Amino acid sequence: MYSQTDTYQIILCVVTLGVTLTAGFLMGILTSEQWTRKTRPQKVRSRFL
């Protein structure tokens, strides 16, 4: 069976993984939005909409 320290370490690992994943996901969204804004002109975007 797990001791309490083991369970706390597992919870800590899961929490840190979740936080890093969400942070990376948000950063990826923000950087991709900035990249598309910089590279693509407004005319191209209006065609897709």
N, C-alpha and C positions, 0 to 999 in steps of 0.2 A: 504493500500500500504506500501511497505518497505521504510524506510528512508535510507539515504546514509550510515549511520553507520552500519545498519543491513546488507546491501548488502556487505559492506567491510568485516564484520565479517564472513559472509557465504563464501565469496571468500577465506578468510584467512583459514577457516576450511577445505575447499576443497583442497587448495594447501598443507596444512600441512599433510592432509590425504594421498594425492598422493605422497608426498615426503617420508613419513614414509613407505608407501607400497612399493615403488620402492627400497628404501634403504634396507628394510627387504628382498625383493625378491633377490636383488644382494648379500646380506650377506648370504642368504640361499644357493644360487648357489655356492658362494666361499667356504663356509664351507663344503658343500656336496662334492665338487670336492676334497678338501683337505682330507676329510674323506675317500673317495674311493681310493685315492692315497695311504693313509697310510695303509688301511686294505687289499686292494686287491694287490696281486703280479702282476708283468708284464705279466706272462704267461697266467693268466686268462683273462686279458684284450685283449691280442692278439687273443684269440679264438673268442671273440665276433666280432672283426673287420674283 
